């Protein structure tokens, strides 16, 4: 028992650093999970805003010239491009968050 106590006293700094590393890793992981959740909510708000803008642009184009193909409109194509990139970001963020929440399911 004396050796164990002596060993612990000689290596108390190492033990402290190891415990702090574990706590810091857990804190980083938790912070990343929270950041992902906020990013997902922000991207979903942007997606709703762009979807609304697409609807407004379709109505505007149809009023001006009903025979015009809406997919030839440059602004409309730009909105669809933004929407697609946002949807891809949401998908990747949700996948990463799911992997962080359930690491055992993804290990199999």
Secondary structure, 3 states (H helix, E strand, C coil): CHHHHHHHHHCHHHHHHHHHHHHHHHHHHHHHHHHHHHHHHHHHHHHHHHHHHHHHHHHHHHHHCCCCCHHHCHHHHHHHHHHHHHHHHHHHHHHHHHHHHCHHHHHC
